[in-house]
């Protein structure tokens, strides 16, 4: 692990030599041409209690009331009125009601409206930059590097001093208007504020945003001030943010299993990972994984924002907990298939594979997964969208009555 790499990723704390990118003497435009990884401007947009917001938009009478969205026996999310009364995400329904007897619960098992609103958000963000990467229903990364470049090129040298931050600056760090990266991030904060304003005015949604030089840092800093606020991370505060994490498992990009393996090695904090022997880490985790996560511990993340494009598969699933007979299970499968087919028809592309999967539950709370797949017959594809085709899918599914999840993949 060479510490010099950290500077290339925008997380360096060393001083710059005169004339290096970062000084702003005289000509602004010449200084802003380079677009190294450290000069990137990445925004992470995270919608506030997304499912709950969609429900309140659909039914304005719910606004101002403690609201929880229920899936099975859990509150999968809740609005801030409910959180102030002690309700938390993924809380058991019974415990949530004990904490907040006046909690209003809505059924959130049908994801259709959430999915549709999620894509509307992504489409709106793509109006600001074509480089938008979806992360679930309620998060998006946006690469604003080129847009910031163009906006700054329109400014005269004496107008740079008018560039101001929109929102918070992490750690209340002082802004240096002679530092190119500071200027770029401030311009990015203004665009982020415009995106959030457009989301509210056109979709009725609020959200948080983090502005930084890479995806890792943008995601970490977006959650500092909630709800409906945004934060800019300047390069000099990068290590402060990284070290504010209480445990290595809080680091985006380090999953549950990797975190457990790190704990076995005695690595619990970001600092532990930073100073741990690279050779031992590579031996235990493999070279690629070891190098990647150790770079993450220094705030380095050169991964690009990858435009998501249309989804490559659609899926529907259910726990079948309310099914106690073969007839009920069969009916539920038909409902899942109808919903899946409706989405396929709306998308317009022709699927080529259908997969059915089952997760078996044991008393030890261990899940085993089994799946089967087959090509979608050409005559079914031709009849896509007709009632005959719906029945064709239904008949096909009946041979797999116990399968709980369905997925359709697309032809390229």
C-alpha positions in Angstrom: 0.0 0.0 0.0 1.6 3.2 -1.2 0.4 6.3 0.5 1.0 8.3 -2.6 -2.1 6.6 -4.0 -4.2 8.6 -1.6 -3.3 11.8 -3.2 -4.5 10.6 -6.6 -7.9 9.8 -5.1 -8.6 13.2 -3.6 -8.0 12.3 0.0 -4.5 13.7 0.5 -3.7 16.1 3.3 -0.3 17.1 2.0 0.5 20.7 0.8 0.6 21.4 -2.9 3.6 22.8 -4.6 3.1 26.2 -6.4 1.7 25.7 -9.9 0.2 22.3 -9.2 -3.6 21.9 -9.7 -5.1 23.5 -6.7 -3.8 27.0 -6.9 -5.8 29.7 -8.7 -3.4 32.4 -9.7 -4.8 34.6 -12.5 -6.2 32.3 -15.1 -9.0 30.1 -13.8 -9.8 28.2 -17.0 -6.3 26.7 -17.6 -6.3 25.4 -14.0 -9.7 23.6 -14.5 -8.9 21.6 -17.6 -7.3 18.5 -15.9 -9.9 16.0 -14.7 -7.9 13.6 -12.6 -9.8 11.2 -10.3 -9.2 13.7 -7.5 -10.9 16.5 -9.5 -14.1 14.5 -9.9 -17.3 15.8 -8.4 -19.7 13.0 -7.3 -23.0 13.5 -5.6 -24.8 10.8 -3.7 -28.6 11.4 -3.4 -30.5 9.6 -0.7 -34.2 10.0 -0.5 -35.8 10.5 3.0 -37.9 7.6 4.2 -38.7 6.9 0.6 -41.6 4.4 0.9 -43.3 6.6 3.5 -42.9 9.6 1.3 -44.6 7.8 -1.6 -47.4 6.9 0.7 -47.9 10.4 1.9 -47.8 11.7 -1.6 -50.5 9.2 -2.6 -52.6 10.1 0.5 -51.9 13.6 1.8 -54.0 12.9 4.9 -51.1 10.9 6.2 -48.8 13.9 6.4 -47.9 14.9 9.9 -49.0 11.6 11.4 -46.5 8.9 12.6 -46.5 6.5 9.6 -45.0 3.1 9.1 -44.8 1.0 6.0 -45.4 -2.6 6.8 -44.0 -5.7 5.0 -44.9 -9.0 6.7 -44.4 -8.4 10.4 -41.9 -5.6 10.1 -41.9 -1.8 9.7 -39.5 -1.6 6.8 -39.4 2.2 7.0 -41.2 5.0 8.8 -41.5 8.8 8.6 -39.7 11.1 10.9 -42.7 11.8 13.0 -42.7 8.0 13.9 -39.0 8.0 14.5 -39.3 10.8 17.0 -41.7 8.6 18.9 -39.2 5.7 19.0 -40.1 3.7 15.9 -37.2 2.4 14.0 -36.7 0.8 10.6 -37.0 -3.0 10.5 -38.7 -2.9 13.9 -41.2 -5.7 14.7 -44.8 -4.5 14.3 -45.7 -5.4 17.9 -42.8 -3.5 19.3 -43.5 -0.5 17.1 -47.1 -0.3 18.3 -45.9 -0.5 21.9 -43.5 2.4 21.3 -46.1 4.4 19.3 -49.8 3.3 19.8 -50.9 6.0 17.3 -48.7 4.6 14.6 -50.5 4.4 11.2 -49.5 1.4 9.2 -49.8 1.0 5.5 -49.2 -2.2 3.5 -46.0 -1.8 1.5 -45.7 -5.3 0.0 -46.7 -4.2 -3.5 -43.6 -2.4 -4.7 -45.1 -1.1 -8.0 -45.6 2.6 -6.9 -42.2 2.7 -5.2 -40.5 1.3 -8.2 -42.2 3.8 -10.6 -41.4 6.8 -8.4 -37.8 5.6 -8.1 -37.3 5.6 -11.9 -38.9 9.0 -12.1 -36.2 10.3 -9.7 -33.5 8.7 -11.8 -34.9 10.2 -15.0 -35.0 13.6 -13.3 -31.4 13.4 -12.2 -30.4 12.4 -15.7 -31.6 15.8 -16.9 -28.7 17.3 -14.9 -26.1 14.7 -15.9 -26.3 11.6 -18.1 -24.0 9.7 -15.7 -26.4 8.4 -13.0 -26.0 5.1 -11.2 -29.0 3.7 -9.3 -28.4 2.1 -5.9 -31.6 0.5 -4.9 -34.9 2.4 -5.1 -33.9 5.4 -3.0 -30.3 6.1 -3.8 -28.4 7.4 -6.8 -24.9 8.5 -7.6 -24.5 11.4 -10.1 -21.2 12.3 -11.7 -21.3 16.1 -12.1 -17.6 16.5 -13.1 -18.3 17.7 -16.7 -21.3 19.9 -15.7 -19.1 21.6 -13.0 -16.4 22.0 -15.6 -18.7 23.7 -18.0 -20.3 25.9 -15.3 -16.9 27.1 -14.1 -15.7 27.9 -17.6 -18.5 30.3 -18.0 -17.3 32.3 -15.0 -14.7 35.1 -15.2 -11.8 35.1 -12.9 -13.3 37.8 -10.7 -16.6 35.8 -10.4 -15.0 32.9 -8.6 -15.2 34.7 -5.3 -19.0 34.7 -5.8 -19.1 30.9 -5.7 -20.6 29.9 -2.4 -21.4 26.6 -0.8 -25.0 25.3 -0.7 -25.7 23.4 2.5 -23.2 22.3 5.1 -19.4 21.8 4.9 -18.3 18.8 6.8 -16.5 19.7 10.0 -17.3 23.3 9.3 -14.0 23.4 7.4 -13.0 26.8 6.0 -13.3 27.1 2.2 -10.3 28.2 0.2 -11.4 30.1 -2.9 -7.8 29.7 -4.2 -8.1 26.0 -4.3 -9.5 24.5 -7.5 -10.9 21.4 -5.8 -12.7 23.5 -3.2 -14.2 25.6 -6.0 -15.3 22.5 -8.0 -17.0 21.0 -4.9 -18.8 24.3 -4.1 -20.1 24.4 -7.7 -21.2 20.8 -7.3 -23.1 21.7 -4.1 -25.0 24.3 -6.0 -26.0 21.8 -8.7 -26.9 19.2 -6.0 -29.2 21.8 -4.4 -30.8 22.4 -7.8 -31.4 18.7 -8.2 -33.0 18.4 -4.8 -35.2 21.4 -5.4 -36.4 19.9 -8.7 -37.2 16.6 -7.0 -39.4 18.4 -4.5 -41.1 20.8 -7.0 -41.8 18.1 -9.6 -42.2 14.9 -7.6 -42.9 16.1 -4.0 -39.9 14.2 -2.6 -37.2 15.4 -0.3 -33.7 13.9 0.1 -30.2 14.3 1.4 -27.1 14.7 -0.7 -23.4 14.3 -0.2 -20.9 16.1 -2.5 -17.3 14.7 -2.6 -14.5 13.6 -4.9 -15.6 9.9 -5.1 -18.5 7.6 -4.6 -17.3 6.3 -1.2 -16.9 9.7 0.4 -20.1 11.1 -1.2 -22.1 8.2 0.3 -20.6 8.6 3.7 -21.0 12.4 3.9 -24.6 12.4 2.6 -26.0 11.0 5.8 -24.3 13.5 8.2 -27.2 16.0 8.2 -30.7 14.5 7.9 -33.4 14.9 6.7 -33.6 17.1 3.6 -30.1 18.6 3.8 -26.8 18.2 2.1 -23.1 18.3 3.0 -19.9 18.9 1.1 -16.7 17.1 2.0 -13.5 19.0 1.3 -10.4 16.9 0.7 -8.7 18.0 3.9 -11.5 16.5 6.1 -11.5 13.2 4.4 -9.6 11.3 7.1 -11.8 12.9 9.8 -14.8 11.4 8.1 -13.3 8.0 7.6 -12.2 7.8 11.2 -15.6 8.8 12.5 -16.9 5.4 11.5 -17.4 3.3 14.7 -16.6 0.0 13.0 -15.1 -1.3 9.8 -18.5 -2.9 8.9 -19.9 0.7 8.5 -17.6 1.2 5.5 -19.5 1.0 2.2 -17.9 -1.7 0.0 -17.1 -4.0 2.9 -19.8 -6.6 3.3 -20.9 -8.7 6.2 -18.7 -11.7 5.5 -15.6 -9.7 4.8 -16.1 -7.7 8.0 -16.3 -11.0 9.9 -13.1 -12.2 8.4 -11.4 -8.9 9.2 -12.6 -9.2 12.8 -10.9 -12.6 13.1 -7.7 -10.9 12.0 -8.1 -8.3 14.8 -9.3 -5.6 12.4 -12.2 -3.7 13.9 -11.6 -0.1 13.1 -10.7 1.9 10.0 -7.3 2.6 11.6 -6.7 -1.1 12.2 -7.2 -1.7 8.5 -5.0 1.2 7.5 -2.0 -0.1 9.4 -2.5 -3.8 8.9 0.1 -5.7 6.9 -0.8 -5.7 3.2 0.9 -9.0 2.6 -1.1 -10.8 5.3 -4.3 -9.2 4.2 -3.7 -10.3 0.6 -2.9 -13.8 1.8 -6.2 -14.0 3.7 -8.5 -12.3 1.3 -6.8 -12.4 -2.0 -4.9 -9.6 -3.7 -7.8 -7.8 -5.4 -10.1 -7.7 -2.4 -7.3 -6.8 0.0 -6.0 -3.9 -2.1 -9.5 -2.6 -2.7 -10.6 -2.5 0.9 -7.3 -1.1 2.2 -7.6 1.7 -0.3 -11.2 2.3 0.9 -9.9 2.7 4.4 -7.8 5.7 3.2 -10.9 7.2 1.4 -9.7 6.0 -2.0 -12.3 5.0 -4.5 -11.6 5.3 -8.2 -14.7 3.3 -9.2 -16.7 5.2 -11.9 -20.3 6.2 -11.7 -21.8 3.6 -14.1 -25.1 4.6 -15.8 -27.5 1.9 -14.8 -29.7 1.9 -17.9 -32.9 -0.2 -17.9 -32.9 -3.2 -15.6 -31.6 -6.5 -17.1 -34.1 -8.6 -15.2 -37.5 -8.2 -13.4 -38.5 -10.3 -10.4 -41.4 -10.9 -8.1 -41.3 -12.8 -4.8 -43.3 -13.6 -1.8 -42.8 -15.5 1.5 -45.9 -17.6 1.1 -46.4 -17.3 4.9 -50.2 -17.1 4.5 -50.4 -20.1 2.2 -51.4 -23.3 4.0 -52.4 -25.4 1.0 -51.4 -26.3 -2.5 -54.4 -24.4 -3.9 -53.4 -21.2 -2.0 -49.8 -21.5 -3.1 -50.9 -22.0 -6.7 -53.1 -18.9 -6.5 -50.2 -16.8 -5.1 -47.9 -18.0 -7.9 -50.4 -16.9 -10.5 -50.6 -13.5 -8.9 -46.8 -13.2 -9.0 -46.7 -14.2 -12.6 -49.5 -11.7 -13.5 -47.6 -8.9 -11.9 -44.3 -9.9 -13.5 -45.9 -10.2 -16.9 -47.5 -6.8 -16.5 -44.1 -5.2 -15.9 -42.7 -7.1 -18.9 -45.4 -5.8 -21.2 -44.9 -2.2 -19.9 -41.1 -2.5 -20.5 -41.6 -3.5 -24.2 -38.5 -5.7 -24.5 -38.7 -9.4 -25.2 -37.6 -11.7 -22.4 -35.6 -14.9 -23.2 -35.3 -16.7 -19.9 -37.7 -17.3 -17.0 -36.3 -18.5 -13.7 -38.1 -19.9 -10.6 -36.4 -20.0 -7.2 -37.3 -21.3 -3.8 -35.7 -20.6 -0.4 -36.4 -23.3 2.1 -36.6 -22.3 5.7 -35.4 -24.6 8.5 -35.9 -24.4 12.3 -32.3 -23.3 12.6 -33.2 -20.2 10.5 -31.0 -21.4 7.8 -32.0 -20.8 4.2 -31.2 -23.0 1.3 -31.8 -21.7 -2.2 -32.7 -23.8 -5.3 -33.6 -22.5 -8.7 -34.6 -23.7 -12.2 -34.7 -21.8 -15.4 -35.7 -22.4 -19.0 -35.9 -20.4 -22.3 -39.2 -18.5 -22.9 -40.7 -20.3 -26.0 -40.8 -18.2 -29.1 -44.5 -18.5 -29.5 -45.0 -17.1 -26.0 -42.8 -14.2 -26.9 -44.8 -13.5 -30.0 -48.0 -13.5 -27.9 -46.5 -11.3 -25.2 -49.2 -9.0 -23.8 -52.2 -11.2 -24.8 -54.4 -13.1 -22.4 -53.3 -16.4 -24.0 -49.8 -15.6 -23.1 -50.7 -14.9 -19.5 -52.2 -18.4 -19.3 -49.2 -19.9 -21.0 -47.0 -18.5 -18.3 -49.5 -19.7 -15.7 -49.5 -23.3 -17.0 -45.7 -23.3 -17.1 -45.5 -22.2 -13.5 -47.9 -24.8 -12.2 -45.1 -27.4 -12.6 -43.2 -25.5 -10.0 -45.8 -24.9 -7.3 -43.3 -24.4 -4.5 -41.2 -21.8 -6.2 -41.3 -18.5 -4.5 -39.3 -16.1 -6.7 -39.5 -15.3 -10.4 -37.1 -13.5 -12.7 -37.0 -12.6 -16.3 -33.8 -11.9 -18.3 -33.5 -9.9 -21.5 -32.2 -10.5 -24.9 -29.3 -8.2 -25.8 
